Amino acid sequence: MEARLVRVGDALVALEKAARLAPDAAVLLDLEDLSLRCERPEHARSALESLLSTLPRTAAPEKLADVRARLGRACELLGDREGAIAAYAQAFPLRRLDDVRATRLEALYTEAGEMQALAELWATRAQALAGADRSEEAAPLFFQSARALLERGEKAAALMRLASALEASPEGPLAAEVLEALAELELERGEKLEAARLYARRATLVPEARAGAKLLFRVAAGRGHQPRGGLPRRGAGARRDVRARADPPGRAAADHGCPRRAGGLRGGAGPAARGRGCPA
């Protein structure tokens, strides 16, 4: 075991000398790999930074993404979260479908509380997934991005992300939640008809009849401008409408000429009433 460590140490020293004499890409990558195996991440970072400085501008995007992702890993091992975020963030646009690196960047943003950057990361990744015919995977990321924006009060941007989530998966597992969130935003904007349409669409996705009925009631309330407390209270105007429907026009006219009928059962008809032909 001791002899093996000595050999590894000698190899590391040899690679460091070779890298100083001729900073070849292959040599620097070998130095980075061996440095990490020897638990010397600071040497790995130096090798990768040297490699990035020597790579031509025409280098393949995949190669650049790989080197920057390796640099991010070395920075993580050194406890340099800001450096790791910077390296991963530069690698991500070059390989937006790389699940492992996107997950690492997401974790770092979450630890740092970078909600704006996190929302953009989810949206960018969702767009890449949608472009790769992986719409069902894109929808949850669009929804996560919208929720993060809502927490920041960016409702206009959140509305667009919710619309993208719905377009990516119109009837998927999150469609009902997305429709609910969209409807609530439309109500806040005063767009009651659009909100009613969204609630009605959501009702078709709710399996429970009771829940669907509640949603349809909210649709009706939105279209009829009803208050949230339910049906409007019956005031004096409403009571007059009820009486008008209960008494046909003909009967009202006949009662108008007969005090007894108009007065109900409160006492008999007087002489004046009998004189006009009202029955006693």
C-alpha positions as CSV (number, residue, x, y, z in Angstrom):
1,M,0.0,0.0,0.0
2,E,2.8,2.4,0.9
3,A,4.7,1.6,-2.3
4,R,1.6,2.3,-4.3
5,L,1.2,5.7,-2.6
6,V,4.8,6.5,-3.4
7,R,4.2,5.6,-7.1
8,V,1.1,7.8,-7.2
9,G,2.9,10.7,-5.6
10,D,5.8,10.3,-8.0
11,A,3.3,10.3,-10.9
12,L,1.7,13.5,-9.6
13,V,5.0,15.3,-9.4
14,A,5.9,14.2,-12.9
15,L,2.6,15.4,-14.3
16,E,3.0,18.8,-12.6
17,K,6.5,19.2,-14.1
18,A,5.1,18.2,-17.6
19,A,2.2,20.6,-17.2
20,R,4.6,23.5,-16.5
21,L,6.9,22.7,-19.4
22,A,4.1,22.0,-21.9
23,P,0.5,22.7,-20.8
24,D,-1.0,20.2,-23.1
25,A,-4.7,19.5,-22.7
26,A,-4.3,15.8,-22.2
27,V,-1.6,16.3,-19.6
28,L,-3.6,18.9,-17.7
29,L,-6.7,16.6,-17.6
30,D,-4.5,13.7,-16.3
31,L,-3.1,16.0,-13.7
32,E,-6.6,17.1,-12.6
33,D,-7.8,13.5,-12.4
34,L,-4.8,12.3,-10.4
35,S,-5.0,15.4,-8.1
36,L,-8.6,14.6,-7.2
37,R,-7.7,10.9,-6.5
38,C,-4.9,12.2,-4.2
39,E,-7.5,14.5,-2.5
40,R,-5.7,17.6,-3.7
41,P,-8.6,19.6,-5.2
42,E,-6.6,22.8,-5.2
43,H,-4.1,21.3,-7.7
44,A,-7.1,20.0,-9.8
45,R,-8.5,23.5,-9.9
46,S,-5.2,25.0,-11.0
47,A,-4.8,22.4,-13.7
48,L,-8.3,23.1,-15.0
49,E,-7.9,26.9,-14.9
50,S,-4.7,26.5,-16.9
51,L,-6.5,24.3,-19.4
52,L,-9.3,26.8,-19.9
53,S,-6.8,29.6,-20.5
54,T,-5.1,27.6,-23.3
55,L,-8.2,26.3,-25.1
56,P,-8.9,28.1,-28.4
57,R,-12.1,30.0,-28.9
58,T,-13.1,27.5,-31.5
59,A,-13.0,24.6,-29.0
60,A,-16.0,22.3,-29.1
61,P,-18.8,23.3,-26.8
62,E,-19.0,19.8,-25.4
63,K,-15.3,20.0,-24.4
64,L,-15.7,23.5,-22.8
65,A,-18.8,22.2,-20.9
66,D,-16.9,19.2,-19.6
67,V,-13.9,21.3,-18.4
68,R,-16.1,23.9,-16.7
69,A,-18.1,21.2,-15.0
70,R,-14.9,19.5,-13.7
71,L,-13.8,22.9,-12.4
72,G,-17.2,23.3,-10.6
73,R,-16.6,19.9,-8.9
74,A,-13.1,20.9,-7.8
75,C,-14.5,24.2,-6.4
76,E,-17.1,22.3,-4.5
77,L,-14.5,20.0,-2.9
78,L,-12.6,23.2,-1.8
79,G,-15.8,24.6,-0.2
80,D,-15.9,27.4,-2.8
81,R,-19.6,27.6,-3.5
82,E,-19.5,30.8,-5.5
83,G,-16.7,29.5,-7.7
84,A,-18.7,26.2,-8.2
85,I,-21.8,28.1,-9.1
86,A,-19.9,30.2,-11.6
87,A,-18.3,27.2,-13.3
88,Y,-21.5,25.1,-13.4
89,A,-23.5,28.1,-14.7
90,Q,-21.0,28.5,-17.6
91,A,-21.2,24.8,-18.4
92,F,-25.0,24.5,-18.2
93,P,-26.0,26.5,-21.4
94,L,-23.6,24.3,-23.4
95,R,-25.3,21.1,-22.2
96,R,-28.8,21.9,-21.1
97,L,-29.9,18.3,-21.2
98,D,-27.2,17.1,-18.8
99,D,-29.2,15.9,-15.8
100,V,-26.3,15.5,-13.4
101,R,-24.8,18.9,-13.9
102,A,-28.2,20.6,-13.9
103,T,-29.0,18.9,-10.6
104,R,-25.7,20.0,-9.0
105,L,-26.3,23.6,-10.1
106,E,-29.9,23.4,-8.8
107,A,-28.6,22.2,-5.4
108,L,-26.1,25.0,-5.2
109,Y,-28.6,27.7,-6.1
110,T,-31.0,26.3,-3.5
111,E,-28.3,26.3,-0.8
112,A,-27.5,29.9,-1.7
113,G,-31.1,31.0,-1.7
114,E,-30.8,32.2,-5.3
115,M,-34.5,32.0,-6.2
116,Q,-34.3,34.2,-9.3
117,A,-31.4,32.1,-10.8
118,L,-33.2,28.9,-9.8
119,A,-36.4,30.0,-11.6
120,E,-34.3,30.8,-14.8
121,L,-32.5,27.5,-14.5
122,W,-35.8,25.5,-14.4
123,A,-37.2,27.5,-17.3
124,T,-34.2,27.1,-19.5
125,R,-34.0,23.4,-18.8
126,A,-37.7,23.0,-19.4
127,Q,-37.4,24.7,-22.8
128,A,-34.5,22.4,-23.7
129,L,-36.6,19.3,-22.7
130,A,-39.6,20.6,-24.7
131,G,-37.4,21.1,-27.7
132,A,-36.2,17.5,-27.4
133,D,-39.7,16.1,-27.4
134,R,-39.7,15.5,-23.6
135,S,-42.7,17.8,-22.9
136,E,-44.0,15.7,-20.0
137,E,-40.6,16.3,-18.2
138,A,-40.7,20.0,-19.1
139,A,-44.1,20.8,-17.5
140,P,-43.1,20.3,-13.9
141,L,-40.0,22.5,-14.4
142,F,-42.1,25.3,-16.0
143,F,-44.5,25.0,-13.0
144,Q,-41.6,25.1,-10.5
145,S,-40.3,28.2,-12.2
146,A,-43.7,29.9,-12.1
147,R,-44.1,29.2,-8.4
148,A,-40.6,30.6,-7.7
149,L,-41.6,33.8,-9.6
150,L,-44.9,34.1,-7.7
151,E,-43.0,34.0,-4.4
152,R,-41.0,37.0,-5.7
153,G,-44.1,38.8,-6.8
154,E,-43.3,38.6,-10.5
155,K,-46.8,37.7,-11.6
156,A,-46.6,38.6,-15.3
157,A,-43.6,36.3,-15.8
158,A,-45.2,33.6,-13.7
159,L,-48.3,33.8,-15.9
160,M,-46.2,33.0,-19.0
161,R,-44.4,30.1,-17.3
162,L,-47.8,28.6,-16.2
163,A,-49.0,28.9,-19.8
164,S,-45.9,27.1,-21.0
165,A,-46.5,24.3,-18.4
166,L,-50.0,23.9,-19.6
167,E,-49.0,23.8,-23.2
168,A,-46.3,21.2,-22.5
169,S,-48.8,18.9,-20.7
170,P,-52.4,19.9,-21.2
171,E,-53.8,16.9,-19.3
172,G,-50.9,15.7,-17.3
173,P,-50.6,15.1,-13.5
174,L,-50.1,18.9,-12.8
175,A,-52.6,20.3,-15.3
176,A,-55.3,20.8,-12.7
177,E,-52.9,22.7,-10.4
178,V,-51.6,24.8,-13.3
179,L,-55.2,25.7,-14.4
180,E,-56.1,26.7,-10.8
181,A,-53.0,28.9,-10.5
182,L,-53.7,30.5,-13.9
183,A,-57.4,31.1,-13.0
184,E,-56.4,32.8,-9.8
185,L,-54.0,35.1,-11.6
186,E,-56.6,36.0,-14.2
187,L,-59.1,36.8,-11.4
188,E,-56.5,39.1,-9.8
189,R,-56.1,40.9,-13.2
190,G,-59.9,41.3,-13.4
191,E,-60.2,38.9,-16.3
192,K,-63.3,37.1,-14.9
193,L,-64.4,35.5,-18.2
194,E,-60.9,34.0,-18.8
195,A,-60.8,32.8,-15.2
196,A,-64.2,31.2,-15.7
197,R,-63.0,29.4,-18.8
198,L,-60.0,28.1,-16.9
199,Y,-62.1,26.9,-14.0
200,A,-64.4,25.1,-16.3
201,R,-61.5,23.4,-18.0
202,R,-60.1,22.4,-14.6
203,A,-63.5,21.0,-13.6
204,T,-63.2,18.5,-16.5
205,L,-60.0,17.2,-15.0
206,V,-61.3,16.7,-11.4
207,P,-62.4,13.1,-11.0
208,E,-64.5,13.8,-7.9
209,A,-68.0,15.0,-8.7
210,R,-68.2,17.2,-5.7
211,A,-65.0,19.0,-6.4
212,G,-66.1,19.4,-10.0
213,A,-69.4,20.9,-8.8
214,K,-67.6,23.4,-6.6
215,L,-65.5,24.5,-9.5
216,L,-68.4,24.9,-11.8
217,F,-70.1,27.0,-9.1
218,R,-67.1,29.3,-9.0
219,V,-67.3,29.6,-12.8
220,A,-70.9,30.7,-12.5
221,A,-70.0,33.1,-9.7
222,G,-67.3,34.6,-11.8
223,R,-69.6,35.1,-14.8
224,G,-72.4,36.5,-12.8
225,H,-70.2,38.7,-10.7
226,Q,-71.4,37.0,-7.5
227,P,-69.7,37.7,-4.2
228,R,-67.5,35.0,-2.7
229,G,-69.9,34.3,0.1
230,G,-72.4,32.7,-2.2
231,L,-75.6,33.9,-3.7
232,P,-76.6,37.6,-3.2
233,R,-78.8,38.5,-0.3
234,R,-82.4,39.3,-1.0
235,G,-83.1,42.9,-0.3
236,A,-86.2,45.0,-0.8
237,G,-85.9,44.8,-4.6
238,A,-85.6,41.0,-4.6
239,R,-88.7,40.7,-2.3
240,R,-90.7,42.9,-4.7
241,D,-89.7,40.6,-7.5
242,V,-90.8,37.6,-5.6
243,R,-94.2,39.2,-4.9
244,A,-94.6,40.2,-8.5
245,R,-94.0,36.7,-9.6
246,A,-96.5,35.3,-7.0
247,D,-99.3,37.7,-8.0
248,P,-100.3,37.7,-11.6
249,P,-101.0,41.1,-13.2
250,G,-104.7,40.3,-13.6
251,R,-105.2,39.4,-10.0
252,A,-103.3,42.5,-8.9
253,A,-105.6,44.7,-11.0
254,A,-108.8,43.0,-9.5
255,D,-107.5,43.3,-6.0
256,H,-106.8,47.0,-6.6
257,G,-110.5,47.7,-6.8
258,C,-111.5,45.5,-3.8
259,P,-110.3,46.7,-0.4
260,R,-111.2,43.4,1.2
261,R,-108.9,41.4,-1.0
262,A,-106.2,44.0,-0.7
263,G,-106.5,44.0,3.0
264,G,-106.7,40.3,3.4
265,L,-108.6,38.9,6.4
266,R,-108.2,42.0,8.6
267,G,-111.9,42.7,9.3
268,G,-114.9,42.5,7.0
269,A,-115.7,44.7,4.1
270,G,-117.3,48.0,5.1
271,P,-120.5,49.5,3.6
272,A,-118.5,51.4,1.0
273,A,-116.9,48.2,-0.2
274,R,-120.2,46.4,-0.4
275,G,-121.6,49.4,-2.3
276,R,-119.0,48.9,-5.0
277,G,-120.0,45.3,-5.5
278,C,-117.4,43.6,-3.3
279,P,-118.7,40.4,-1.8
280,A,-119.4,40.5,1.8
